[in-house]
Amino acid sequence: LGEDSPHAARPAAWIGERGLLLHRKWSPATMAALHVAREAVRDAGWSAEDLRDAALVVGTSRGNAAGWLGPWPGRRPFKLMAASNTIHSEPASAISIELGITGPNHVTASGCAAGLDAVGVAMMMLKCGLAPRALAVAVDLPLVPLLLDNYAASGLLSSSFQPDPYHPESSGFIPGEGAAAIAFESVHEGGPSLVYHVSNSDASDPVGIPGDGGNTVPLLRKALESIGRCHAISPHATGTAVQGRADPVILNRVFPEGARPSLHPLKPFTGHTIGASGLLESVILARFLRDGQLPPNADYLTAPPGFSLPRMPVDAGGPVFKLSHGMGGHNSLLVISP
């Protein structure tokens, strides 16, 4: 941002390998999405033939705002690509072109829930028989002056370099760049599996969360009715004051004493990667689950009353719930089985 930026002293998280984001044809966000898409396909062992009829769903909140609202340092873009570089759907188009994916192709833009919703839409496509396999991708690069100005004006940015989302004085999030992708098939062949996705809306407030937890409560109860139990939760836990108040209310209404899951908030490690956050955190969870474990929490974190934040990796003994919330009252839940 430069030392003259009003945000220069704020904490943030960014992609260290800046060269990954530079390309004359594709935008920085598109390049980040392409990188993780290729990694996910490589990890899945898919061939070019496998990719041809795959479904592709990309989730992003801010899309190509990075590099469009202002010049991207070090980039010399092709003028011919100027229109493409400004649209939300370019990452999906680029992935389909570069990887040869000709199946269904969609973009979700449901704010901070976009990444988790991308997985949910992809799961629905497989369940409906629209494709035999799916690639879900999420990306956001929010460290852009105008975006940061707007977050700051809304009172959403943290000034603390030690994020503690459930501390009584926590009042904002640490913005972070992020991209993630996950490849999965309708026929599961071992390892962690995506078993359930559901979403709903609070229909209440454009920026806040209802004091009683809103419709996240019935969302979790519906998942419990379907799945049977919840071993652990990775909550949205952004660090904003409204989220810090709402989450304990939600958790206490849904989980009685003696049947409470452990909590594994991941934004203290990654920052808040906006629309990429739900999928990025799901990928982290899935990687731990491959080893039969759940990720540890930072030592300094404050736990909501009655809940535990394990400081060491713990055994994954059952379904793991991942929650995301989009501004405007959109709630999204993904369940991953070890």
C-alpha positions, 0 to 999 in steps of 0.5 A, spaced: 500 500 500 505 504 501 507 508 507 503 514 505 496 509 506 492 510 512 492 503 512 499 502 512 500 500 520 494 496 520 495 488 521 494 484 514 495 477 511 498 477 504 500 472 499 508 472 499 509 469 492 507 476 489 510 473 482 504 468 482 499 473 481 502 477 475 500 476 468 499 480 462 493 476 460 489 474 467 488 479 473 491 478 480 485 474 483 484 470 477 492 468 477 491 466 484 484 462 483 488 458 477 494 456 481 490 453 487 485 450 481 491 446 478 494 444 485 487 441 487 487 437 480 494 435 481 492 433 488 486 429 486 490 426 480 485 428 475 487 427 467 485 432 462 479 427 460 477 427 467 476 435 467 473 435 461 466 434 464 467 436 471 463 442 474 466 448 476 464 453 481 468 459 483 466 463 490 468 470 491 466 476 494 470 482 491 472 478 484 476 482 480 476 489 484 484 488 486 487 491 480 481 494 477 479 499 482 487 501 482 493 499 478 496 492 481 504 494 482 508 491 477 503 489 472 503 491 465 496 488 463 494 487 455 489 492 453 485 487 450 483 484 456 481 490 460 474 488 460 475 481 462 479 483 468 474 487 471 468 482 471 467 477 477 466 471 472 473 471 469 477 466 474 471 461 472 472 463 465 480 462 466 480 456 469 475 453 464 479 455 458 486 453 461 484 446 464 479 444 459 473 444 463 467 444 459 462 442 464 457 446 468 460 453 470 458 458 475 460 463 480 457 465 487 458 472 490 454 471 497 459 475 501 464 472 506 460 465 505 461 465 497 467 460 498 463 455 502 457 456 498 461 454 492 462 447 495 455 447 496 453 448 489 458 444 486 455 438 491 448 439 489 450 439 481 453 432 483 447 430 487 443 432 481 447 428 476 449 434 472 457 432 473 461 426 475 466 430 479 467 438 481 472 443 482 470 448 487 475 454 488 474 461 492 479 467 491 479 474 494 484 479 494 482 485 499 488 489 500 486 494 496 486 502 498 478 503 496 476 496 499 480 498 506 477 505 506 470 502 506 471 496 511 474 502 515 468 506 514 464 501 517 468 500 523 470 493 521 478 493 521 482 490 527 488 494 529 490 488 534 496 484 531 493 478 536 486 476 533 482 473 539 475 473 536 471 471 542 475 476 547 470 482 550 474 487 547 475 484 540 472 489 535 474 488 528 477 483 523 484 482 520 484 482 512 487 477 508 488 475 501 487 468 500 485 462 495 483 455 495 480 449 491 477 443 492 476 437 487 471 431 489 467 426 485 460 423 486 463 416 488 468 417 494 474 413 495 476 414 502 479 420 506 475 426 508 468 427 505 463 432 504 457 430 506 452 435 507 451 443 506 445 447 507 444 455 507 439 460 509 438 467 511 436 471 517 432 477 513 434 482 518 439 486 517 444 489 512 450 489 516 448 486 523 447 479 526 440 478 530 441 478 538 438 471 538 443 468 533 438 469 527 437 463 523 444 460 524 440 456 530 435 452 525 441 451 520 445 448 525 439 444 528 437 442 521 444 439 520 444 435 527 437 432 525 440 430 518 448 428 520 446 426 528 452 429 531 457 434 531 464 433 534 467 439 532 466 446 529 470 451 525 466 458 526 466 464 522 469 468 528 471 474 524 473 478 530 468 483 529 464 485 535 457 483 532 460 476 531 463 475 537 457 477 541 452 472 536 457 466 536 456 464 543 449 465 543 448 461 537 452 455 540 449 455 547 442 455 544 444 449 539 449 445 544 447 443 551 452 442 556 455 435 556 454 435 548 458 441 546 463 440 540 470 443 540 471 450 537 477 451 531 477 458 529 482 459 523 482 466 522 487 467 527 492 464 523 490 466 516 486 473 517 479 474 514 480 472 506 473 474 505 469 470 500 475 465 500 475 464 507 470 458 508 473 454 502 480 456 505 478 454 512 475 447 509 481 445 505 485 446 512 480 442 516 480 437 510 488 436 510 488 435 518 482 430 517 487 426 512 491 425 518 485 423 523 486 430 527 483 437 528 487 443 528 490 446 534 488 453 536 493 459 538 495 459 545 492 466 547 485 465 544 479 466 549 474 461 549 466 462 549 463 460 556 462 453 556 466 451 550 473 448 549 479 451 544 484 445 544 491 448 544 494 441 541 491 437 535 486 432 537 483 426 534 477 427 529 472 423 532 466 425 528 463 430 523 466 437 523 461 443 522 464 449 518 460 455 518 460 462 514 456 468 514 455 473 509 454 480 510 446 481 509 444 475 513 446 469 509 448 463 513 452 457 510 454 450 513 458 445 510 459 438 514 466 434 513 466 427 515 473 424 517 
